């Protein structure tokens, strides 16, 4: 009798232990009988379905699935197939579960129970979606980065477009890249008009054709017609016996870029207009016009409209060229681009000469504050010269002297700024000074400097937009410090002028 009682108590203890485990499980446990009636559920079901266990027990899984409490039902799948099932289930509360349902058979081999366990993967799915969205965004950013890199690093020079003016210009050019409309680039010498024209050709439908650049200011006027239009053999004394193809014809199926178009002789402007309008070219000494398939681009640093008024440029040619005018801003109006260009040119020049030079912070400040009258061309030349001539691995402010056309005022400002940086650096490195002491010293020194310029505390107070009493007090403190440190010469202390 005692043994049976002990066995019964041990069994009860195991049942209580199983009950605790059943109730404490974070994952759902759902038990149904052979007819699909719910027998037991643990508290996790309440989280998944929004119902208490008492509301589920006794309900049939077919009814629960039909009502949309969950779908699809793993228990029903086991009831119908008599084998384990794992599936992803959606619930009426918007949760997503991975459900594994296993059949339980009695000693006769008949199905007696279906035990399902469910793991909530809602957060995992959301996280997966976020990761997919992030990966998609990264892929999009990567494509944009590749595009901007291709736009930034060109064979002829960097097309850096971080400033609003340059971004707007390049966006406009992108829209006309695949049509043959004429683009007229306007801007100062050295601003990058040629590089942008080359880039426009490279991104357009004519990229596989030739890009022919003609500098109208570099060809002697007496040779211009033969160079531009070509000539037949025997056309004039000194002509090649084979004749010569002109620059217009050499751009067939490609782009002809006429740089400094304002320098084109007036008599040739008429002939160029005819070529643009008729798409034909007549060589010198030729009898028949040849068809040409060429896109025309032009650039100038002159005011063509004023030239038209003065009669030095044909009005009809001007209107023909001025279809899509694009202003290329000077470097001084592109501070965001200037920073990038400095390091691009520095890296390129270091690679060219096998050096590893770098700029000091003061040198960079000066480069950024310089007005760059020669624009990008001047910047590139200056950086190359600095890399070659600087004796140290670091290019200092002093190295810029003589290389840049810095005015005396600008140079004085640069040195004043450098001295101020040294002064602040000295204060910060003083281990005995706290922030309050450093500020007080700095204030007093500023007041002393201004007193030397203005001569009275009233004027200094007005300059600093503060009270005269405050200036007087702080200036007196500065004099007391001077007396303490330099007691020998009292005449140097000065006097407070009211």
Backbone torsions as a table, in degrees:
resi	resn	phi	psi	omega
1	UNK	NA	-40.8	-179.5
2	UNK	-66.2	-37.5	-179.3
3	UNK	-66.3	-41.7	179.1
4	UNK	-62.4	-37.8	179.9
5	UNK	-66.4	-40.2	178.9
6	UNK	-65.5	-41.1	178.5
7	UNK	-63.3	-39.5	-179.7
8	UNK	-64.8	-42.7	179.9
9	UNK	-65.4	-39.0	178.4
10	UNK	-64.9	-39.6	178.5
11	UNK	-65.0	-42.1	178.4
12	UNK	-61.5	-39.4	179.8
13	UNK	-64.4	-42.4	178.2
14	UNK	-65.3	-38.0	178.5
15	UNK	-64.5	-41.2	178.3
16	UNK	-63.8	-39.4	179.2
17	UNK	-63.9	-43.2	177.6
18	UNK	-64.4	-36.9	178.6
19	UNK	-64.0	-42.3	179.2
20	UNK	-62.5	-46.2	179.6
21	UNK	-62.3	-42.7	-179.2
22	UNK	-60.3	-44.4	-176.8
23	UNK	-74.5	-31.5	-174.6
24	UNK	-84.7	-12.0	-177.0
25	UNK	-61.4	129.7	178.3
26	UNK	-71.5	-31.2	177.4
27	UNK	-82.6	151.4	-178.6
28	UNK	-70.5	139.1	170.5
29	UNK	-124.3	122.3	-174.5
30	UNK	-128.1	119.4	-176.9
31	UNK	-116.6	128.6	178.5
32	UNK	-127.7	156.6	178.6
33	UNK	-87.2	-172.7	-174.7
34	UNK	-67.7	-17.2	178.8
35	UNK	-97.3	-0.9	179.5
36	UNK	89.1	12.2	177.4
37	UNK	-81.8	137.1	-178.3
38	UNK	-72.6	126.8	-179.5
39	UNK	-104.1	-49.8	-178.4
40	UNK	-140.0	144.8	169.7
41	UNK	-140.5	151.9	176.1
42	UNK	-100.5	171.9	-174.6
43	UNK	-58.7	-22.6	-179.8
44	UNK	-60.4	-27.5	179.3
45	UNK	-61.6	-33.8	-179.1
46	UNK	-62.9	-38.3	178.3
47	UNK	-66.5	-37.5	-174.2
48	UNK	-77.5	-36.6	-172.1
49	UNK	-114.6	-6.5	179.4
50	UNK	72.9	17.7	179.2
51	UNK	-125.9	149.5	175.3
52	UNK	-76.5	158.8	-177.2
53	UNK	-58.2	-36.8	-178.6
54	UNK	-64.3	-24.4	179.0
55	UNK	-81.4	-14.4	-178.9
56	UNK	-99.2	-37.5	-177.5
57	UNK	-61.0	130.5	-179.5
58	UNK	94.6	-15.6	178.6
59	UNK	-81.6	148.5	-179.4
60	UNK	-91.2	139.5	-175.1
61	UNK	-65.9	-28.1	177.1
62	UNK	-63.7	-42.0	178.5
63	UNK	-67.4	-41.2	-178.7
64	UNK	-63.7	-39.5	178.5
65	UNK	-68.3	-40.6	-179.4
66	UNK	-63.7	-35.2	-179.9
67	UNK	-78.3	-8.7	177.9
68	UNK	85.6	14.9	177.9
69	UNK	-63.7	-38.1	172.6
70	UNK	-152.8	154.2	179.1
71	UNK	-162.0	136.1	-11.2
72	UNK	-77.7	165.3	-178.7
73	UNK	-90.8	121.3	177.0
74	UNK	-70.7	-32.8	179.4
75	UNK	-63.2	-44.2	178.2
76	UNK	-61.2	-40.9	179.2
77	UNK	-61.1	-37.8	178.4
78	UNK	-71.4	-41.7	178.6
79	UNK	-58.2	-36.0	-175.9
80	UNK	-86.0	-28.2	-175.0
81	UNK	-111.9	-13.1	177.5
82	UNK	59.1	32.2	176.7
83	UNK	-147.0	159.2	-176.4
84	UNK	-59.0	148.1	-178.4
85	UNK	-138.3	139.0	171.3
86	UNK	-128.1	128.6	-178.7
87	UNK	-151.5	168.3	176.3
88	UNK	-98.5	128.4	-173.4
89	UNK	-120.2	142.1	174.3
90	UNK	-105.3	144.6	-179.6
91	UNK	-116.1	167.6	-178.4
92	UNK	-68.4	-17.7	179.1
93	UNK	-90.4	3.8	178.4
94	UNK	87.1	11.1	179.4
95	UNK	-87.2	155.3	173.5
96	UNK	-118.4	128.1	-175.0
97	UNK	-122.9	146.1	166.1
98	UNK	-98.0	115.6	-174.3
99	UNK	-110.9	128.9	173.0
100	UNK	-117.2	118.0	-177.8
101	UNK	-113.7	131.7	-179.0
102	UNK	-122.5	137.9	176.6
103	UNK	-79.6	147.2	175.4
104	UNK	-121.3	124.1	-176.8
105	UNK	-108.1	148.2	176.8
106	UNK	-84.0	-175.4	-175.6
107	UNK	-63.6	-23.3	-180.0
108	UNK	-89.2	-1.6	179.2
109	UNK	87.0	11.1	178.5
110	UNK	-90.8	145.0	178.4
111	UNK	-67.9	125.3	-179.0
112	UNK	-115.7	-33.0	-178.1
113	UNK	-144.3	156.6	168.6
114	UNK	-125.7	118.9	-178.8
115	UNK	-109.2	120.8	-179.2
116	UNK	-114.7	140.2	172.0
117	UNK	-121.9	139.3	-175.4
118	UNK	-130.1	139.2	176.3
119	UNK	-116.5	129.4	-179.8
120	UNK	-76.8	116.5	-179.9
121	UNK	-113.3	16.9	-177.9
122	UNK	-56.8	-48.8	-178.4
123	UNK	-65.7	-35.6	179.2
124	UNK	-64.9	-42.2	178.9
125	UNK	-63.9	-43.7	177.7
126	UNK	-61.0	-42.0	178.9
127	UNK	-63.9	-40.1	178.7
128	UNK	-62.1	-42.0	178.2
129	UNK	-63.2	-42.4	179.1
130	UNK	-62.5	-40.5	178.4
131	UNK	-64.0	-43.2	178.2
132	UNK	-61.6	-41.7	178.1
133	UNK	-64.6	-40.3	177.9
134	UNK	-64.5	-42.6	178.9
135	UNK	-63.3	-38.7	177.9
136	UNK	-65.0	-43.3	179.0
137	UNK	-63.8	-41.2	178.8
138	UNK	-62.6	-41.6	178.6
139	UNK	-62.4	-41.2	178.5
140	UNK	-65.2	-43.8	178.3
141	UNK	-63.6	-36.4	179.6
142	UNK	-64.0	-41.4	177.8
143	UNK	-64.2	-42.4	178.1
144	UNK	-63.6	-39.6	179.7
145	UNK	-63.3	-42.5	177.6
146	UNK	-60.9	-40.5	179.9
147	UNK	-63.8	-48.5	-178.2
148	UNK	-66.7	-31.7	175.2
149	UNK	-65.3	-41.6	179.0
150	UNK	-66.5	-29.7	178.5
151	UNK	-79.7	-29.1	-174.2
152	UNK	-83.9	-39.0	-176.4
153	UNK	-112.1	100.9	-177.8
154	UNK	-107.0	158.0	-178.7
155	UNK	-58.5	-36.6	-175.0
156	UNK	-88.5	-17.4	-177.4
157	UNK	158.0	165.0	-174.4
158	UNK	-75.4	132.2	171.2
159	UNK	-103.5	84.5	-176.7
160	UNK	-93.0	125.4	-175.5
161	UNK	-132.9	81.2	173.5
162	UNK	-109.6	-26.1	177.1
163	UNK	-73.0	149.7	-177.7
164	UNK	-60.2	-39.2	-177.5
165	UNK	-62.2	-43.8	-179.2
166	UNK	-72.3	-39.4	177.8
167	UNK	-59.8	-44.8	179.3
168	UNK	-62.4	-41.3	-179.5
169	UNK	-64.2	-45.5	-177.7
170	UNK	-70.6	-34.4	176.7
171	UNK	-63.5	-39.9	177.0
172	UNK	-63.3	-43.4	-179.3
173	UNK	-65.6	-35.6	176.9
174	UNK	-58.9	-38.0	-177.4
175	UNK	-69.7	-23.1	-178.7
176	UNK	-111.1	12.2	-174.9
177	UNK	-64.1	-35.3	-173.1
178	UNK	-102.4	15.3	172.3
179	UNK	-119.3	160.8	-173.2
180	UNK	-95.0	18.7	178.8
181	UNK	-63.9	148.9	-179.2
182	UNK	-76.9	136.1	176.1
183	UNK	-114.4	131.1	177.9
184	UNK	-111.5	114.0	-180.0
185	UNK	-88.7	127.1	-178.9
186	UNK	-116.4	132.8	178.7
187	UNK	166.1	168.3	-177.3
188	UNK	-67.4	161.1	176.6
189	UNK	-62.9	134.5	178.5
190	UNK	83.9	4.8	-176.8
191	UNK	-79.4	-8.7	176.9
192	UNK	105.8	20.8	-177.5
193	UNK	-63.2	-41.6	-179.4
194	UNK	-63.9	-42.6	-179.4
195	UNK	-63.8	-39.3	179.8
196	UNK	-69.3	-37.5	177.3
197	UNK	-62.6	-42.7	177.1
198	UNK	-62.1	-43.8	179.0
199	UNK	-61.3	-41.8	178.8
200	UNK	-61.2	-42.0	176.6
201	UNK	-61.3	-43.4	-174.8
202	UNK	-68.2	-24.9	-179.0
203	UNK	-98.8	-2.3	-178.1
204	UNK	-95.5	-179.4	-176.5
205	UNK	-72.7	-13.2	179.2
206	UNK	-95.1	14.0	-173.7
207	UNK	-60.5	-25.9	179.6
208	UNK	-83.4	-8.7	177.5
209	UNK	-91.7	176.0	-178.1
210	UNK	-72.9	150.1	170.6
211	UNK	-114.2	110.5	-175.9
212	UNK	-109.6	118.8	179.9
213	UNK	-104.0	129.7	180.0
214	UNK	-121.2	117.5	175.2
215	UNK	-89.8	105.0	-173.7
216	UNK	-66.8	-17.8	-179.8
217	UNK	-90.2	-8.5	-175.0
218	UNK	-99.7	-12.0	-177.9
219	UNK	-98.3	127.1	177.8
220	UNK	-57.2	139.1	-177.0
221	UNK	-53.8	-36.5	-177.5
222	UNK	-71.0	-17.8	-180.0
223	UNK	-104.1	-7.5	-170.7
224	UNK	-61.7	-46.4	-175.8
225	UNK	-62.3	-44.3	-179.0
226	UNK	-68.6	-34.3	179.1
227	UNK	-70.1	-41.3	-175.2
228	UNK	-78.8	-43.2	-173.9
229	UNK	-102.1	-17.2	-176.9
230	UNK	80.0	177.6	179.8
231	UNK	-152.9	158.3	175.4
232	UNK	-87.3	161.8	-178.6
233	UNK	-65.1	143.3	179.1
234	UNK	73.1	14.5	-176.4
235	UNK	-69.0	-34.0	-179.1
236	UNK	-157.5	167.4	-179.2
237	UNK	-64.3	128.9	-179.5
238	UNK	92.7	-3.8	179.7
239	UNK	-72.4	148.7	177.3
240	UNK	-64.3	143.7	-178.3
241	UNK	-66.1	-21.6	179.9
242	UNK	-91.5	-6.4	-172.6
243	UNK	79.7	-178.8	-177.8
244	UNK	-150.7	135.3	176.1
245	UNK	-77.2	139.5	-179.5
246	UNK	-84.0	167.5	-178.8
247	UNK	-64.0	-31.1	178.5
248	UNK	-64.7	-48.0	179.8
249	UNK	-65.4	-33.0	-178.8
250	UNK	-68.4	-15.0	178.0
251	UNK	-93.3	13.2	-178.3
252	UNK	-51.7	132.0	-178.3
253	UNK	68.2	8.5	-178.6
254	UNK	-130.4	-142.2	-174.8
255	UNK	-126.3	135.5	172.8
256	UNK	-110.2	117.7	-178.9
257	UNK	-106.0	113.5	-178.9
258	UNK	-97.9	94.4	-179.8
259	UNK	-80.8	147.9	-177.9
260	UNK	53.1	51.0	-176.6
261	UNK	-61.2	-23.3	179.2
262	UNK	-66.3	-15.8	179.5
263	UNK	-88.8	-3.2	-178.7
264	UNK	-65.8	127.5	179.9
265	UNK	-55.0	142.8	-174.5
266	UNK	-58.1	-38.7	-178.5
267	UNK	-67.8	-24.7	179.1
268	UNK	-87.0	-16.2	179.8
269	UNK	-62.7	-37.4	178.7
270	UNK	-63.1	-46.5	-179.7
271	UNK	-63.7	-39.5	178.3
272	UNK	-64.2	-40.1	178.3
273	UNK	-59.7	-40.9	179.2
274	UNK	-64.7	-38.6	178.3
275	UNK	-63.3	-45.4	-178.4
276	UNK	-64.0	-40.8	-176.3
277	UNK	-76.1	-43.6	-173.8
278	UNK	-94.9	-13.1	-177.2
279	UNK	59.1	34.4	176.3
280	UNK	-133.3	155.3	179.4
281	UNK	-134.9	139.3	178.8
282	UNK	-114.0	119.1	177.2
283	UNK	-70.4	156.9	174.3
284	UNK	-63.5	128.3	-178.2
285	UNK	82.4	-0.5	-179.5
286	UNK	-85.2	160.6	-179.3
287	UNK	-113.9	-20.8	-178.9
288	UNK	-124.6	142.0	178.5
289	UNK	-81.0	143.3	179.3
290	UNK	-106.7	137.7	180.0
291	UNK	-72.9	136.5	177.6
292	UNK	-126.9	141.9	177.1
293	UNK	-116.3	89.2	-172.4
294	UNK	-135.6	139.9	170.3
295	UNK	-95.4	133.9	-178.0
296	UNK	-102.2	130.6	169.8
297	UNK	-123.4	149.0	-179.9
298	UNK	-141.6	158.9	178.9
299	UNK	-147.8	152.4	177.6
300	UNK	-157.0	151.2	171.5
301	UNK	-106.4	9.7	-179.4
302	UNK	-105.2	163.1	176.5
303	UNK	-88.8	93.8	-176.3
304	UNK	-63.4	-31.7	-179.6
305	UNK	-63.8	-40.6	176.7
306	UNK	-68.0	-36.0	177.9
307	UNK	-64.7	-35.5	177.0
308	UNK	-63.2	-43.4	179.8
309	UNK	-63.8	-32.7	-179.9
310	UNK	-83.9	-9.3	179.2
311	UNK	83.1	14.7	179.1
312	UNK	-97.3	-2.7	176.3
313	UNK	-143.2	134.8	-175.8
314	UNK	-66.5	132.6	-179.6
315	UNK	-64.7	-42.5	-177.5
316	UNK	-66.1	-36.0	176.9
317	UNK	-68.6	-39.3	178.6
318	UNK	-59.4	-47.0	179.6
319	UNK	-64.6	-33.8	179.6
320	UNK	-68.4	-36.9	-179.0
321	UNK	-79.8	-29.1	-170.6
322	UNK	-87.3	37.2	-180.0
323	UNK	-71.2	-53.9	177.8
324	UNK	-121.9	87.1	177.0
325	UNK	-78.4	133.1	179.8
326	UNK	-127.3	117.1	179.9
327	UNK	-84.8	123.2	175.5
328	UNK	-96.1	110.3	-173.8
329	UNK	-68.1	147.6	176.5
330	UNK	-68.0	161.9	-174.9
331	UNK	-62.0	-32.8	-178.6
332	UNK	-66.5	-18.5	177.4
333	UNK	-96.6	9.2	-177.5
334	UNK	-129.2	59.5	-176.3
335	UNK	-60.8	-33.0	179.5
336	UNK	-66.0	-35.3	-179.9
337	UNK	-77.3	-31.0	-176.6
338	UNK	-61.5	-43.1	179.8
339	UNK	-57.6	-47.8	-179.1
340	UNK	-63.7	-42.4	-177.6
341	UNK	-63.4	-38.5	-179.5
342	UNK	-56.3	-46.7	-176.3
343	UNK	-78.1	-30.5	175.4
344	UNK	-64.4	-47.9	179.6
345	UNK	-66.6	-36.7	178.4
346	UNK	-64.0	-45.5	179.4
347	UNK	-63.0	-42.8	-178.8
348	UNK	-64.8	-42.3	-178.7
349	UNK	-69.2	-39.2	176.0
350	UNK	-59.7	-41.5	179.0
351	UNK	-66.8	-38.3	-178.7
352	UNK	-63.5	-41.5	-174.9
353	UNK	-105.0	4.6	178.5
354	UNK	67.7	31.2	-179.2
355	UNK	-108.2	175.9	178.4
356	UNK	-139.8	49.9	-177.9
357	UNK	-76.3	155.2	175.8
358	UNK	-145.1	160.4	-178.5
359	UNK	-95.6	143.1	169.7
360	UNK	-74.5	162.8	-178.6
361	UNK	-62.9	-34.9	179.7
362	UNK	-70.0	-37.3	177.9
363	UNK	-64.4	-40.8	178.5
364	UNK	-64.4	-41.1	177.1
365	UNK	-56.5	-42.4	-178.7
366	UNK	-68.9	-40.3	178.4
367	UNK	-62.4	-37.1	-179.1
368	UNK	-74.4	-28.1	-178.5
369	UNK	-90.8	-9.6	-179.9
370	UNK	-70.9	148.9	-173.4
371	UNK	-85.6	-12.4	175.1
372	UNK	48.6	67.7	178.8
373	UNK	-63.6	-27.7	178.7
374	UNK	-91.8	3.8	175.4
375	UNK	58.4	-141.7	-172.5
376	UNK	-63.4	-38.4	-179.3
377	UNK	-61.6	-41.4	178.8
378	UNK	-68.1	-42.5	179.6
379	UNK	-57.9	-47.7	-179.2
380	UNK	-62.2	-43.9	-179.7
381	UNK	-65.5	-40.6	-179.1
382	UNK	-63.8	-45.7	-178.8
383	UNK	-64.7	-40.9	177.8
384	UNK	-62.2	-42.5	179.7
385	UNK	-64.1	-41.8	180.0
386	UNK	-64.2	-41.9	179.1
387	UNK	-62.4	-39.4	-178.0
388	UNK	-72.9	-42.0	-169.9
389	UNK	-92.0	-23.0	-177.7
390	UNK	-64.9	128.8	-177.1
391	UNK	-79.5	-24.6	-178.1
392	UNK	-99.0	163.2	176.6
393	UNK	-71.6	-19.7	176.0
394	UNK	-105.6	127.7	178.2
395	UNK	-85.7	114.2	-174.3
396	UNK	-94.7	171.8	178.5
397	UNK	-57.7	-38.8	-178.1
398	UNK	-63.6	-28.3	-179.0
399	UNK	-68.1	-22.6	-178.4
400	UNK	-77.4	-20.6	-179.0
401	UNK	-64.7	127.0	-178.0
402	UNK	91.7	-21.8	177.7
403	UNK	-89.8	-43.4	176.6
404	UNK	-98.9	149.1	175.7
405	UNK	-83.9	73.6	-175.8
406	UNK	-89.4	129.5	177.9
407	UNK	-70.7	158.7	-179.7
408	UNK	-60.1	-38.8	179.7
409	UNK	-64.2	-44.0	-179.6
410	UNK	-65.2	-39.7	179.7
411	UNK	-65.5	-39.9	178.1
412	UNK	-63.4	-40.6	177.5
413	UNK	-62.9	-40.5	-179.6
414	UNK	-63.6	-43.3	179.8
415	UNK	-69.3	-36.1	176.9
416	UNK	-62.4	-42.1	178.3
417	UNK	-64.7	-40.9	178.9
418	UNK	-62.6	-43.1	179.0
419	UNK	-63.8	-39.1	178.2
420	UNK	-63.1	-40.4	178.3
421	UNK	-63.6	-42.5	178.4
422	UNK	-62.2	-41.5	-179.2
423	UNK	-63.0	-47.5	178.7
424	UNK	-62.4	-39.5	179.2
425	UNK	-61.6	-38.9	178.9
426	UNK	-64.3	-43.2	179.4
427	UNK	-62.9	-45.0	-176.6
428	UNK	-65.1	-36.8	-177.5
429	UNK	-76.2	-13.3	178.5
430	UNK	-71.9	109.0	-173.5
431	UNK	-69.2	-17.0	-175.9
432	UNK	-87.6	-10.1	-175.5
433	UNK	-100.2	132.7	170.6
434	UNK	-91.7	-179.3	-178.0
435	UNK	-61.2	-43.5	-177.8
436	UNK	-60.9	-44.0	-179.6
437	UNK	-65.9	-40.9	179.6
438	UNK	-62.6	-42.3	179.7
439	UNK	-64.1	-42.7	-179.6
440	UNK	-62.7	-44.5	179.1
441	UNK	-62.0	-44.2	-178.9
442	UNK	-62.5	-43.4	178.7
443	UNK	-60.5	-47.8	-176.8
444	UNK	-63.5	-38.2	180.0
445	UNK	-68.6	-36.8	176.4
446	UNK	-62.9	-45.1	-179.6
447	UNK	-61.8	-41.6	179.4
448	UNK	-62.1	-42.2	179.0
449	UNK	-62.2	-42.9	-178.8
450	UNK	-70.4	-32.3	176.9
451	UNK	-63.0	-35.0	178.0
452	UNK	-66.6	-30.0	-178.7
453	UNK	-86.4	-42.3	-172.9
454	UNK	-97.8	-28.0	173.9
455	UNK	82.2	-5.5	178.6
456	UNK	-148.9	148.3	-179.6
457	UNK	-66.8	-29.3	179.4
458	UNK	-63.8	-45.7	-180.0
459	UNK	-68.0	-37.9	178.5
460	UNK	-65.6	-41.2	178.9
461	UNK	-61.2	-40.1	178.3
462	UNK	-65.8	-41.0	179.1
463	UNK	-62.6	-38.4	-176.8
464	UNK	-95.1	3.0	178.2
465	UNK	56.1	49.8	178.0
466	UNK	-141.7	-177.8	-175.8
467	UNK	-81.8	151.6	179.3
468	UNK	-67.9	-35.3	-179.8
469	UNK	-62.4	-38.1	178.7
470	UNK	-65.9	-42.5	178.9
471	UNK	-64.9	-42.3	180.0
472	UNK	-61.4	-44.4	-178.2
473	UNK	-63.6	-45.9	-177.1
474	UNK	-71.5	-32.5	177.8
475	UNK	-70.4	-35.6	176.8
476	UNK	-65.0	-39.9	176.1
477	UNK	-60.2	-38.6	179.4
478	UNK	-65.9	-38.6	178.1
479	UNK	-67.3	-38.1	178.2
480	UNK	-62.9	-39.1	176.6
481	UNK	-63.1	-40.7	179.6
482	UNK	-63.7	-41.4	179.9
483	UNK	-64.2	-37.5	-179.0
484	UNK	-67.9	-39.8	-176.3
485	UNK	-85.2	-31.3	-176.6
486	UNK	-130.9	73.5	-174.3
487	UNK	-80.0	-7.9	-172.1
488	UNK	-75.0	-38.4	-172.0
489	UNK	-115.6	90.6	-176.5
490	UNK	-70.3	-22.6	-178.4
491	UNK	-67.2	-22.8	-178.5
492	UNK	-79.5	-7.1	-177.2
493	UNK	-70.3	-30.7	-177.2
494	UNK	80.5	-179.1	178.8
495	UNK	-134.6	151.9	179.2
496	UNK	-82.9	116.6	178.2
497	UNK	-94.5	126.1	-177.0
498	UNK	-87.6	NA	NA
